[in-house]
C-alpha cells in the first residue's frame, strides 16, 4: 500500500499511555536487573518483595484504617502505587500489552486528561471494593484493575456506537465477558486469589465514569435524568 507523504507508518500512541507504560516497564526492569545482580548489589535481590510489602494494597490494612481512624499518607499511597508493582516479569508484560492496546483506543477517543482520570479512578475504585470485599489478608498488586477500567470506558463507547447504528448494544460487553470467562477458567485450573474483585470494580468505575467523561456525556445524562 502506498503511504501518504508525511504520514507516520505507525499511528502514535497517546502520550499519557506511553508514560504509564514506561512507568510499569521501568519499575519491572529495575526489579529484573536487581534480581540478576546487574544493579544494586546483593541487596537488590529483595527489591521486588520489599516493594510489594510497601506499595501493594492490603485489604487488612485498609480495614484497619477505618477501624482506627488513622489514614496515614504512606498507607493511602498504596491506593495509587499498587498498579506499578507486579509479581513477575510476565505479570508486568501482560499488563503492559493490554495497557497499550486499550489505552490507544480510549486515549484517542477521550484525550489524555480523561484517559488518566479513568485509569486513576479505576485503580482507586478497584482497590476500595477489594478492600471491602476481599477476605483475610489479601494483597492487591498490578495494573489490571486500572486496565479493566479502560475496558469499561471502551465498552461504554462501543455501547453508544452500536446504539447509534441500530445494532444490538449487548455486543459491547463481549470483551469483558470473554476476559472474565478466561480468568475464571485459569482460576479453576491453576488457582488464584481474589484479584478479580478489584478487576470487576475497576471495570464498573471505568464504565460509569465514561458516561460523564465522553464528549456530550454530561448533557446526555442530565437530559435522561430530567425526562425521568
FISEPA-830848 format. One line per field, with one value per residue: z, x, y of N, C-alpha, C in turn. Coordinates in nm, 3 decimals, always signed. Atoms other than C-alpha are relative to their C-alpha. Layout:
REM FISEPA-830848
nZ = c(Z:...) $
nX = c(X:...) $
nY = c(Y:...) $
caZ = c(Z:...) $
caX = c(X:...) $
caY = c(Y:...) $
cZ = c(Z:...) $
cX = c(X:...) $
cY = c(Y:...) $
This chain:
REM FISEPA-830848
nZ = c(+0.000:+0.006:-0.121:+0.025:-0.041:-0.128:-0.094:-0.078:+0.035:-0.112:-0.072:-0.130:-0.118:-0.083:-0.092:-0.136:+0.004:+0.007:-0.132:-0.092:+0.041:-0.038:-0.145:-0.031:+0.052:-0.071:-0.130:+0.020:+0.043:-0.119:-0.079:+0.071:-0.003:-0.137:-0.032:+0.067:-0.052:+0.092:-0.069:-0.139:-0.090:-0.056:-0.059:+0.103:+0.021:-0.076:+0.033:+0.038:-0.120:-0.082:+0.065:-0.019:-0.138:-0.027:+0.095:+0.032:-0.075:-0.093:-0.047:-0.146:-0.038:+0.036:-0.105:-0.122:+0.006:-0.033:-0.138:-0.092:+0.041:+0.030:+0.145:+0.016:+0.143:+0.059:+0.025:+0.108:+0.124:+0.058:+0.089:+0.136:+0.030:+0.028:+0.143:+0.061:-0.059:+0.048:-0.065:+0.086:+0.132:+0.083:-0.051:+0.048:+0.146:+0.040:-0.035:+0.094:+0.132:-0.007:-0.016:+0.130:+0.090:-0.047:-0.017:+0.131:+0.043:-0.090:+0.005:+0.123:-0.007:-0.115:-0.027:-0.107:-0.136:-0.036:-0.008:-0.128:-0.102:-0.004:-0.053:-0.144:-0.070:+0.002:-0.096:-0.133:-0.023:-0.010:-0.129:-0.108:+0.004:-0.044:-0.143:-0.071:+0.025:+0.002:-0.133:-0.065:+0.021:+0.144:+0.050:+0.138:+0.073:+0.144:+0.066:+0.065:-0.033:+0.079:+0.140:+0.012:+0.009:+0.140:+0.071:-0.027:+0.083:+0.139:+0.010:+0.006:+0.129:+0.099:-0.026:+0.063:+0.144:+0.049:-0.007:+0.106:+0.130:-0.009:-0.026:-0.133:-0.087:-0.091:+0.060:-0.056:-0.119:+0.039:-0.044:-0.144:-0.024:+0.036:-0.094:-0.129:+0.019:-0.001:-0.135:-0.078:+0.040:-0.054:-0.145:-0.034:+0.038:-0.063:-0.126:+0.010:-0.112:+0.020:+0.080:+0.091:-0.064:+0.039:+0.146:+0.028:-0.054:+0.092:+0.120:-0.032:-0.018:+0.131:+0.080:-0.055:+0.016:+0.141:+0.030:-0.017:+0.065:+0.146:+0.052:-0.003:-0.094:-0.113:+0.048:+0.027:-0.128:-0.059:+0.071:-0.041:-0.136:+0.007:+0.057:-0.102) $
nX = c(+0.084:-0.076:+0.010:+0.015:-0.121:+0.009:+0.081:-0.079:+0.036:+0.074:+0.073:-0.063:+0.080:+0.021:-0.113:+0.027:-0.010:-0.144:-0.058:+0.040:-0.070:-0.140:-0.008:+0.014:-0.119:-0.118:-0.005:-0.028:-0.139:-0.084:+0.013:-0.061:-0.145:-0.043:+0.007:-0.110:-0.125:-0.061:-0.003:+0.042:-0.073:+0.072:+0.128:+0.100:+0.081:+0.124:+0.071:+0.139:+0.075:+0.012:+0.097:+0.133:+0.041:+0.012:+0.087:+0.118:+0.120:+0.039:+0.139:-0.004:-0.041:+0.111:+0.103:-0.060:+0.007:+0.135:+0.030:-0.075:+0.007:-0.135:-0.021:-0.135:-0.034:-0.070:+0.097:+0.087:-0.078:+0.018:+0.117:-0.040:-0.133:+0.002:+0.002:-0.133:-0.081:+0.051:-0.060:-0.100:-0.016:+0.115:+0.113:-0.016:+0.004:+0.141:+0.063:-0.048:+0.060:+0.141:+0.006:-0.023:+0.113:+0.121:-0.031:+0.001:+0.138:+0.066:-0.069:+0.033:+0.139:+0.027:-0.108:-0.093:+0.047:+0.109:-0.053:-0.068:+0.105:+0.059:-0.101:-0.019:+0.126:+0.026:-0.093:+0.051:+0.125:-0.026:-0.064:+0.097:+0.092:-0.082:-0.021:+0.126:+0.053:-0.100:-0.011:-0.130:-0.111:-0.026:-0.085:+0.031:-0.110:+0.013:+0.079:+0.121:+0.124:+0.004:+0.018:+0.141:+0.071:-0.008:+0.094:+0.133:+0.016:+0.016:+0.131:+0.107:-0.006:+0.051:+0.145:+0.060:-0.015:+0.094:+0.134:+0.015:+0.017:+0.113:-0.043:+0.027:-0.099:-0.060:-0.126:-0.110:-0.053:-0.065:-0.139:-0.009:+0.050:-0.106:-0.110:+0.040:+0.010:-0.137:-0.051:+0.062:-0.058:-0.136:+0.010:+0.039:-0.106:-0.128:+0.019:-0.015:+0.047:+0.122:-0.026:+0.111:+0.090:-0.049:+0.014:+0.140:+0.020:-0.060:+0.084:+0.123:-0.037:-0.035:+0.123:+0.085:-0.065:+0.000:+0.133:-0.011:-0.119:+0.007:+0.052:+0.146:+0.055:+0.067:+0.128:+0.087:+0.046:+0.090:+0.128:+0.068:+0.050:+0.114:+0.114:+0.053) $
nY = c(-0.119:-0.123:-0.079:-0.142:-0.073:-0.068:+0.078:+0.095:+0.138:+0.056:-0.103:-0.022:+0.025:-0.119:-0.018:+0.048:+0.147:+0.028:-0.030:+0.107:+0.121:-0.013:+0.013:+0.142:+0.069:-0.047:+0.066:+0.142:+0.013:-0.016:+0.123:+0.112:-0.017:+0.020:+0.142:+0.068:-0.052:-0.095:-0.129:+0.000:+0.089:+0.115:-0.040:-0.027:+0.120:-0.014:-0.123:+0.024:+0.035:-0.121:-0.089:+0.059:-0.024:-0.143:-0.071:+0.078:-0.039:+0.106:-0.009:-0.004:-0.134:-0.089:+0.009:-0.054:-0.146:-0.043:+0.039:-0.085:-0.140:-0.047:+0.002:-0.050:-0.020:+0.114:+0.106:-0.047:+0.008:+0.134:-0.003:-0.036:+0.054:+0.145:+0.038:-0.004:+0.107:+0.128:+0.115:+0.064:-0.063:+0.038:-0.077:-0.137:+0.000:+0.009:-0.127:-0.100:+0.022:-0.038:-0.145:-0.062:+0.026:-0.069:-0.141:-0.066:-0.021:-0.094:-0.127:-0.070:-0.044:-0.088:-0.094:+0.038:-0.032:+0.091:+0.136:+0.018:-0.004:+0.134:+0.092:-0.022:+0.026:+0.144:+0.058:-0.034:+0.069:+0.143:+0.026:-0.018:+0.114:+0.113:-0.012:+0.029:+0.134:+0.108:+0.061:+0.019:-0.092:+0.000:-0.106:-0.035:-0.061:+0.006:-0.104:+0.052:-0.072:-0.123:+0.038:+0.036:-0.126:-0.040:+0.089:-0.055:-0.120:+0.046:+0.066:-0.100:-0.068:+0.094:+0.010:-0.117:+0.011:+0.102:-0.058:-0.100:+0.066:+0.092:+0.137:+0.051:-0.062:+0.097:+0.047:-0.080:+0.065:+0.125:+0.002:+0.022:+0.135:+0.095:-0.014:+0.056:+0.144:+0.053:-0.014:+0.105:+0.128:+0.006:+0.012:+0.136:+0.093:-0.026:-0.069:-0.145:-0.077:-0.080:-0.120:-0.024:-0.097:-0.132:-0.014:-0.035:-0.134:-0.095:-0.006:-0.074:-0.140:-0.054:-0.009:-0.106:-0.131:-0.038:-0.053:-0.145:-0.054:+0.005:-0.127:-0.009:+0.096:-0.066:-0.053:+0.115:+0.052:-0.098:+0.008:+0.122:-0.018:-0.092:+0.072:+0.091) $
caZ = c(+0.000:-0.086:+0.208:+0.209:+0.214:+0.566:+0.725:+1.006:+0.924:+1.271:+1.444:+1.751:+2.094:+2.323:+2.539:+2.867:+2.764:+2.674:+3.011:+3.206:+3.005:+3.068:+3.441:+3.454:+3.238:+3.417:+3.758:+3.624:+3.455:+3.784:+3.968:+3.700:+3.682:+4.060:+4.087:+3.846:+4.035:+3.750:+3.964:+4.335:+4.469:+4.679:+4.848:+4.517:+4.510:+4.764:+4.594:+4.449:+4.777:+4.963:+4.706:+4.732:+5.108:+5.093:+4.788:+4.744:+4.857:+5.163:+5.239:+5.603:+5.628:+5.453:+5.710:+5.990:+5.874:+5.901:+6.231:+6.392:+6.200:+6.114:+5.747:+5.721:+5.393:+5.343:+5.364:+5.139:+4.881:+4.827:+4.658:+4.358:+4.386:+4.360:+3.980:+3.919:+4.122:+3.968:+4.090:+3.793:+3.453:+3.284:+3.502:+3.408:+3.039:+3.005:+3.184:+2.955:+2.636:+2.746:+2.853:+2.510:+2.328:+2.542:+2.617:+2.248:+2.175:+2.483:+2.463:+2.101:+2.186:+2.522:+2.521:+2.769:+3.069:+3.061:+3.000:+3.303:+3.503:+3.409:+3.488:+3.832:+3.931:+3.830:+4.029:+4.332:+4.293:+4.235:+4.546:+4.766:+4.653:+4.701:+5.049:+5.147:+4.994:+4.976:+5.261:+5.510:+5.438:+5.062:+4.878:+4.555:+4.305:+3.934:+3.682:+3.586:+3.789:+3.616:+3.278:+3.338:+3.393:+3.042:+2.921:+3.092:+2.912:+2.577:+2.645:+2.710:+2.394:+2.191:+2.353:+2.239:+1.888:+1.845:+1.958:+1.702:+1.415:+1.539:+1.637:+1.944:+2.225:+2.442:+2.197:+2.362:+2.664:+2.465:+2.554:+2.930:+2.916:+2.739:+2.974:+3.288:+3.143:+3.077:+3.423:+3.574:+3.374:+3.471:+3.832:+3.835:+3.661:+3.835:+4.139:+4.205:+4.456:+4.490:+4.245:+4.022:+4.276:+4.203:+3.827:+3.821:+4.046:+3.810:+3.511:+3.678:+3.778:+3.429:+3.262:+3.497:+3.477:+3.099:+3.092:+3.210:+3.051:+2.694:+2.479:+2.536:+2.810:+3.092:+2.884:+2.774:+3.133:+3.251:+2.981:+3.080:+3.445:+3.356:+3.147:+3.441) $
caX = c(+0.000:+0.126:+0.198:+0.082:+0.383:+0.448:+0.225:+0.374:+0.392:+0.253:-0.018:+0.138:+0.017:-0.138:+0.140:-0.031:-0.047:+0.321:+0.405:+0.206:+0.363:+0.714:+0.645:+0.530:+0.818:+1.073:+0.985:+0.993:+1.330:+1.479:+1.340:+1.459:+1.809:+1.831:+1.724:+2.003:+2.264:+2.323:+2.240:+2.213:+2.442:+2.332:+2.052:+1.877:+1.750:+1.486:+1.374:+1.056:+0.945:+1.017:+0.814:+0.522:+0.515:+0.549:+0.341:+0.096:-0.262:-0.359:-0.725:-0.634:-0.458:-0.749:-0.996:-0.755:-0.750:-1.127:-1.144:-0.882:-0.947:-0.577:-0.540:-0.166:-0.020:+0.209:-0.092:-0.313:-0.033:-0.097:-0.428:-0.240:+0.102:-0.006:-0.073:+0.301:+0.423:+0.387:+0.465:+0.680:+0.809:+0.525:+0.266:+0.403:+0.439:+0.073:-0.035:+0.183:+0.049:-0.313:-0.245:-0.107:-0.399:-0.682:-0.507:-0.466:-0.836:-0.956:-0.690:-0.770:-1.139:-1.123:-0.788:-0.502:-0.666:-0.982:-0.782:-0.559:-0.873:-1.026:-0.701:-0.655:-1.023:-1.050:-0.737:-0.880:-1.227:-1.098:-0.880:-1.161:-1.400:-1.122:-1.053:-1.418:-1.490:-1.161:-1.125:-0.840:-0.503:-0.535:-0.275:-0.356:-0.079:-0.057:-0.223:-0.514:-0.789:-0.697:-0.676:-1.019:-1.132:-1.009:-1.203:-1.509:-1.452:-1.412:-1.724:-1.937:-1.813:-1.881:-2.225:-2.302:-2.173:-2.379:-2.688:-2.626:-2.610:-2.905:-2.705:-2.754:-2.585:-2.523:-2.247:-2.039:-1.995:-1.839:-1.482:-1.536:-1.736:-1.453:-1.189:-1.382:-1.453:-1.083:-1.000:-1.245:-1.102:-0.744:-0.851:-1.014:-0.719:-0.427:-0.581:-0.594:-0.663:-0.945:-0.791:-1.096:-1.292:-1.073:-1.085:-1.465:-1.464:-1.226:-1.445:-1.759:-1.583:-1.437:-1.773:-1.964:-1.707:-1.702:-2.077:-1.986:-1.641:-1.729:-1.791:-2.151:-2.190:-2.280:-2.551:-2.686:-2.702:-2.867:-3.136:-3.211:-3.247:-3.480:-3.703:-3.734) $
caY = c(+0.000:+0.347:+0.570:+0.930:+1.167:+1.295:+1.030:+0.822:+0.447:+0.368:+0.567:+0.730:+0.629:+0.891:+1.042:+0.953:+0.586:+0.588:+0.748:+0.487:+0.206:+0.337:+0.361:-0.002:-0.124:+0.091:-0.049:-0.404:-0.354:-0.234:-0.539:-0.781:-0.636:-0.630:-0.993:-1.089:-0.890:-0.647:-0.342:-0.275:-0.543:-0.843:-0.647:-0.584:-0.942:-0.843:-0.522:-0.673:-0.826:-0.502:-0.306:-0.548:-0.504:-0.126:-0.031:-0.320:-0.261:-0.464:-0.536:-0.592:-0.256:-0.086:-0.215:-0.123:+0.239:+0.265:+0.081:+0.306:+0.627:+0.651:+0.742:+0.779:+0.914:+0.613:+0.384:+0.598:+0.600:+0.229:+0.315:+0.452:+0.285:-0.081:-0.068:-0.016:-0.314:-0.661:-1.008:-1.113:-1.006:-1.199:-1.028:-0.685:-0.778:-0.880:-0.562:-0.350:-0.506:-0.463:-0.106:-0.018:-0.179:-0.041:+0.286:+0.365:+0.320:+0.506:+0.775:+0.859:+0.893:+1.072:+1.251:+1.236:+1.404:+1.193:+0.876:+0.928:+1.014:+0.677:+0.494:+0.652:+0.640:+0.274:+0.188:+0.369:+0.222:-0.128:-0.106:+0.024:-0.250:-0.505:-0.371:-0.406:-0.747:-0.939:-1.188:-1.210:-1.053:-1.033:-0.825:-0.643:-0.563:-0.491:-0.260:-0.485:-0.310:+0.017:-0.160:-0.312:+0.046:+0.127:-0.177:-0.029:+0.302:+0.124:-0.083:+0.224:+0.399:+0.086:+0.059:+0.414:+0.346:+0.030:+0.218:+0.492:+0.244:+0.039:-0.269:-0.489:-0.296:-0.601:-0.693:-0.419:-0.643:-0.929:-0.832:-0.814:-1.138:-1.322:-1.185:-1.277:-1.622:-1.680:-1.553:-1.799:-2.090:-2.007:-1.968:-2.310:-2.478:-2.309:-2.146:-1.775:-1.505:-1.255:-1.007:-1.049:-0.843:-0.541:-0.609:-0.603:-0.298:-0.120:-0.209:-0.072:+0.251:+0.300:+0.234:+0.468:+0.748:+0.742:+0.808:+1.158:+1.199:+1.102:+1.414:+1.521:+1.265:+1.505:+1.675:+1.336:+1.213:+1.535:+1.507:+1.149:+1.244:+1.530:+1.304:+1.065) $
cZ = c(+0.000:+0.126:-0.036:+0.047:+0.132:+0.104:+0.071:-0.033:+0.109:+0.074:+0.139:+0.114:+0.076:+0.103:+0.140:+0.007:-0.004:+0.136:+0.101:-0.031:+0.043:+0.150:+0.041:-0.042:+0.077:+0.136:-0.015:-0.044:+0.120:+0.085:-0.066:+0.002:+0.142:+0.039:-0.062:+0.044:-0.089:+0.065:+0.148:+0.095:+0.054:+0.055:-0.100:-0.027:+0.069:-0.032:-0.030:+0.124:+0.090:-0.059:+0.016:+0.139:+0.027:-0.086:-0.044:+0.088:+0.083:+0.046:+0.152:+0.049:-0.029:+0.106:+0.132:+0.003:+0.040:+0.144:+0.101:-0.032:-0.033:-0.150:-0.031:-0.149:-0.063:-0.027:-0.113:-0.135:-0.071:-0.098:-0.145:-0.037:-0.043:-0.149:-0.064:+0.059:-0.039:+0.061:-0.080:-0.130:-0.089:+0.038:-0.055:-0.152:-0.051:+0.027:-0.099:-0.138:-0.001:+0.016:-0.134:-0.092:+0.040:+0.012:-0.130:-0.042:+0.087:-0.009:-0.125:+0.003:+0.108:+0.021:+0.123:+0.139:+0.043:+0.013:+0.133:+0.114:+0.015:+0.064:+0.152:+0.078:+0.007:+0.096:+0.142:+0.032:+0.016:+0.133:+0.115:+0.006:+0.046:+0.151:+0.081:-0.010:+0.007:+0.140:+0.054:-0.029:-0.147:-0.040:-0.148:-0.063:-0.150:-0.057:-0.052:+0.044:-0.079:-0.149:-0.024:-0.002:-0.142:-0.086:+0.021:-0.083:-0.146:-0.020:-0.010:-0.135:-0.112:+0.013:-0.064:-0.153:-0.058:+0.004:-0.112:-0.136:+0.003:+0.022:+0.144:+0.096:+0.099:-0.055:+0.056:+0.118:-0.031:+0.055:+0.149:+0.035:-0.029:+0.102:+0.136:-0.010:+0.002:+0.140:+0.090:-0.031:+0.057:+0.152:+0.044:-0.028:+0.085:+0.137:-0.016:+0.123:-0.034:-0.083:-0.093:+0.057:-0.041:-0.150:-0.037:+0.052:-0.091:-0.127:+0.024:+0.014:-0.135:-0.088:+0.047:-0.022:-0.144:-0.045:+0.007:-0.083:-0.152:-0.051:-0.011:+0.103:+0.115:-0.042:-0.027:+0.129:+0.066:-0.066:+0.042:+0.138:+0.001:-0.053:+0.100:+0.108) $
cX = c(+0.088:-0.024:-0.008:+0.124:-0.021:-0.080:+0.087:-0.042:-0.080:-0.069:+0.060:-0.097:-0.022:+0.112:-0.024:+0.011:+0.147:+0.064:-0.034:+0.074:+0.146:+0.019:-0.006:+0.125:+0.125:+0.017:+0.038:+0.144:+0.094:-0.005:+0.074:+0.152:+0.055:+0.001:+0.115:+0.136:+0.069:+0.013:-0.034:+0.074:-0.087:-0.139:-0.110:-0.090:-0.135:-0.080:-0.148:-0.085:-0.021:-0.104:-0.143:-0.053:-0.027:-0.105:-0.122:-0.117:-0.049:-0.143:-0.005:+0.036:-0.110:-0.107:+0.053:-0.008:-0.138:-0.036:+0.067:-0.010:+0.135:+0.029:+0.135:+0.036:+0.068:-0.093:-0.095:+0.070:-0.021:-0.117:+0.037:+0.137:-0.005:-0.005:+0.138:+0.095:-0.062:+0.078:+0.110:+0.011:-0.121:-0.124:+0.004:-0.012:-0.144:-0.072:+0.041:-0.063:-0.147:-0.017:+0.019:-0.121:-0.124:+0.025:-0.003:-0.143:-0.071:+0.064:-0.034:-0.141:-0.023:+0.107:+0.080:-0.057:-0.110:+0.050:+0.071:-0.101:-0.066:+0.097:+0.011:-0.127:-0.031:+0.094:-0.049:-0.126:+0.018:+0.062:-0.099:-0.097:+0.072:+0.019:-0.122:-0.038:+0.101:+0.019:+0.143:+0.101:+0.038:+0.081:-0.030:+0.119:-0.031:-0.102:-0.135:-0.130:-0.014:-0.022:-0.144:-0.087:+0.002:-0.091:-0.142:-0.027:-0.023:-0.137:-0.113:+0.000:-0.050:-0.150:-0.074:+0.001:-0.098:-0.143:-0.025:-0.024:-0.110:+0.036:-0.033:+0.110:+0.065:+0.130:+0.121:+0.065:+0.069:+0.141:+0.012:-0.050:+0.105:+0.113:-0.033:-0.014:+0.137:+0.060:-0.055:+0.062:+0.141:-0.001:-0.034:+0.113:+0.127:-0.012:+0.022:-0.057:-0.125:+0.021:-0.116:-0.101:+0.039:-0.015:-0.143:-0.031:+0.057:-0.082:-0.124:+0.031:+0.032:-0.122:-0.084:+0.061:-0.005:-0.136:+0.002:+0.114:-0.008:-0.060:-0.152:-0.065:-0.076:-0.136:-0.098:-0.056:-0.100:-0.138:-0.077:-0.060:-0.121:-0.125:-0.061:-0.076) $
cY = c(+0.125:+0.081:+0.147:+0.074:+0.074:-0.076:-0.103:-0.142:-0.069:+0.113:+0.018:-0.029:+0.130:+0.013:-0.055:-0.152:-0.041:+0.021:-0.110:-0.129:+0.004:-0.011:-0.147:-0.077:+0.040:-0.066:-0.147:-0.024:+0.011:-0.127:-0.116:+0.010:-0.020:-0.147:-0.079:+0.053:+0.101:+0.138:-0.022:-0.091:-0.112:+0.036:+0.020:-0.120:+0.013:+0.125:-0.023:-0.030:+0.122:+0.096:-0.052:+0.031:+0.148:+0.069:-0.081:+0.042:-0.118:+0.020:+0.009:+0.141:+0.101:-0.001:+0.057:+0.152:+0.050:-0.034:+0.093:+0.149:+0.060:-0.016:+0.063:+0.009:-0.120:-0.117:+0.040:-0.006:-0.133:-0.006:+0.029:-0.055:-0.147:-0.035:-0.008:-0.103:-0.133:-0.116:-0.066:+0.078:-0.030:+0.079:+0.143:+0.008:-0.005:+0.132:+0.108:-0.012:+0.042:+0.150:+0.071:-0.016:+0.079:+0.149:+0.077:+0.031:+0.103:+0.138:+0.081:+0.055:+0.106:+0.107:-0.040:+0.020:-0.096:-0.143:-0.024:+0.005:-0.137:-0.098:+0.013:-0.032:-0.148:-0.073:+0.024:-0.079:-0.149:-0.036:+0.010:-0.119:-0.126:+0.004:-0.034:-0.147:-0.113:-0.057:+0.003:+0.108:+0.007:+0.123:+0.022:+0.071:-0.007:+0.097:-0.047:+0.067:+0.130:-0.031:-0.045:+0.125:+0.055:-0.088:+0.049:+0.123:-0.038:-0.064:+0.101:+0.071:-0.090:-0.017:+0.118:-0.013:-0.101:+0.052:+0.099:-0.063:-0.105:-0.145:-0.040:+0.048:-0.096:-0.057:+0.075:-0.069:-0.133:-0.010:-0.031:-0.140:-0.105:+0.004:-0.061:-0.152:-0.066:+0.005:-0.109:-0.136:-0.016:-0.015:-0.141:-0.099:+0.017:+0.066:+0.150:+0.067:+0.080:+0.126:+0.035:+0.099:+0.141:+0.023:+0.040:+0.139:+0.107:+0.016:+0.085:+0.150:+0.065:+0.020:+0.118:+0.138:+0.047:+0.050:+0.152:+0.059:+0.001:+0.131:+0.000:-0.088:+0.064:+0.054:-0.113:-0.058:+0.094:-0.005:-0.124:+0.014:+0.093:-0.070:-0.096:+0.077) $
